[in-house]
Amino acid sequence: RSSNIGAVKIVDQLGNHNDNAAFNTMFDYMERMGISTVVRPENPYLAPNGHKFSDSTYSTALGGMTHGVSPLELTAAFSTLANQGVYANPITFTEIRDKHGNIILENKPEKKRVVSPEVAYVVTDLLKSAVTSGTGSRARLDSGNSQIPVAGKTGTTNDQKDAWFVGYTPYYVAATWIGYDTPDRLPQGSTMAAKIWSKIMKRVHEDYSPKNFESADNILRTNICSESGKLPTE
């Protein structure tokens, strides 16, 4: 289920929102994942009409930010989960060689750990379910989402003006955004973005062998009763 309430409740549990602790925790992680468009309340955006805006609202948990986020930065943020919790800043080239093949410039991304491998794996497992049987099912590379599994999230903004799908496999991360330069209603929502994502990534993965996401070491698994939320008895 693409539950907005679930995301909002999690933010609410991060701290006392009266002193912005909950939002600051969210902002810290967003910025550590490379999102540069966060507007904090201490440095608000001043609109032409004189009103001040910041991202200290629950809609930020759903992607409803003052300045939004670019597809590139969103892709890099999701790559943190794909890389077992390690963020790497995007680069456009890896090396430059002269005509003799000698390397004259190397360009390596800066890497930093943002979350533990265990956190990254649990979130990946949730996002994999969103594609296996949830709103992102059109992004699957195979019918069971089992050969080269996809983990990802759909997104549709108000009045169906933006359609998103951001996802990753054990090999690659990618994002698709569909919208008009001047925002207008689209014929479909995120389903359209998921379809395009799948079409492109099927070609990208044509020569790749089946592979699963790497599990973290300290993951404990157990069954939970869906009615009570407790461990099931005999």
N, C-alpha and C positions, 0 to 999 in steps of 0.2 A: 504494500500500500504506500502510495506517495503521500504520507501524512505530514502536513504542515504543523499540526499540533505537537507531534513528537519532537520536531526540531526546536520549537518554541519552548517546550517544557524543559528540554536539556539545557538551553541557555539560562532559563530561570533558576535551574538548580546549581549553576556555576557560582553563584554568590548573591549577595543582597543587591538587587538592581537599584536600590535607592542611592547607593554610593558608587554606582557604575562598575562594581567589582565583576559582575557577571559579564558585562559587555567588554571590559578590559581584558578578561581572560580570552574571550573570543577574538578580540582584535589582535592580541599577542600572537595567537596561533596563526591567524590569517596572514599577518605580516611575516612571520617566520616561514610560512609557505610561499612567500614571494608576492603576495597581493599588495600592491603599492597604492591602491585607491581608497584605503580606509580613511574615513573622516572622523576623527576623535572629537568629543565635545569641547575639549580645551582649545581646539583649533578649528572651529566650525566653518562651513561653507557659507559665504554671504551672497545670497541671491540678489539679482538686480532690483527686486522689489523691497529689499532691505531685510527680508526674513533670514534667519540663521538655521542651517540644517546640519545634522551630524548623523552618524550611523548607529547611535545609541538607541536603537529601536529593535523590537523583536523581528521586524521584517528583514533585518540584515541576516538573520539565521536562515532565511529562505532565499537569499540572494538579492533582496530589495535594497540595494545600496544607493547612496546619494549619487555617486559617479559610476556605478556599475563596476564591471570587471572585464578585462580583455580576454578573448579566447586563449591567447598565448599564456597569460598569467594563470588562468584557470587550469589549463593543461599542465603547467609546471607544478601547480599546487597538488593536483591529483597524482602527479608522478611521485610525490613524497610517499603516498600510500603504496604505489607500485614498486618503489625502491626500498621496501621494508622500513619506512619511516625516515628516510634520508632525502632531504631536499637538494636538488642540483639546479643552479640557475641556468636558464636556457642560453644556448650559444648558437650562432649561425654557421660556424665553420670549426673544424678541429685542427687543421694545420695548413700551412702554405709551403710549397716546395719550389725550388728554382728549376730551371730547364734540365739540370743534371739529376734531379730527384732528391737533392739535399733539402732537409727541413730547415727553413729559415724563420719560421714562426709556429709555435705550438699554442693552441688555445684550449685549455681544459676548464670545465665548469668548476665553480666553487661548491663544495658539498658540506652539509651540516645536518646533524641529526635533529629532528623535530619531535618525533614521537618514537616510542619503543617498537621493536618488531612485532610484539604481541598486539599492541593497539592497531598497528597498520594491518595486521592479518585479520583481526576481528572486523574492522571496518570493511576490508576487502571482501570478506565473507558475506557481510550484509549487502554490499553493492553487487556482488555476484548473484545473490538471490533476486535483486531488483531486475536483473536481466534474464535469469533463468525462468522466473514465473511472475514478474512484476511489470511495472510500466515501461521498462526498457527492453522488453522481449524482442522488439524488432531489430535490436542491435546484435543479436546472436550471430556468431559465425557458423554454428552448426545447430541443428534442431534441439539437441539436448543441452547445449552450452557446456559440453564436457570435454571435447577434443582439445580445443584451444579456448578456454573459458574467457568470458568477458565480464568485467565488473564495471559498473558505471551508474550514472544518474541522469534522468531526464529533467527538463526544466521548461516551463511555459509561463511567461509573464502575463500580467493583467491584460485583458481584452485580446489575448492571443497575438501580441505584437512581436514577441521573440520566442523562438523555438531552439532549445539547447539539447545536446547530448554530449556528455563528457565520459569517456570510458577508457579502460586499459585491459590489456592481456598480459600474460607473462613475458611478452616481447616488447610491446609498444603502448604508448599513451597517445590519445588524440581527442580533439574536441570539434564539434560542429555547431555552428550558430547560423540560424536563418532569420533574416529580418530585412526591413527596408531602411534606407538611409534616413528617410523621414518616417518615423514609426507609424505603421498601419496594420490593420488586422490581417493575419495570415489565413490561408484556407484550411490549414491544419496546425496542430500544436507540435509538441516534442516528438510525436511519432514520426513526423517527417524528417526531423534531424537524426533520429535513431536509424531510420532506413538508409539515409545517405552515409552515415558513419559505417554501417555494416557493409555497404556496397564498396566503399573505399578500402576498408580494412580487410575484406576478403581477398582483394588483390594483393595487398601488402603482405598477407600471411600465406600466400599460395605455396611457397616452397619451404614452409616451416613445419616441423614435426609437432605432433601433439605434446603438450606440456601443461602442467598444472601450476597454480600459484604456490610459492614456497611457504610451508607452514612455519610458524615460530616455535621455539623450543618449549616455552613454558605455558602452553595452552592446555587447559583441562576441559574435557568434554563431559557433559552429563545431560540426562533427559529432564525436562521440566514439564509439569502438568500445565497445559494451556488454560485450564479453568481456574486453578488456584494460584498459579505462579510458584508453587512449591515442588519439592522433590516428590515424585510419585511413590506410593507405597505398593506393597504386593497387591 
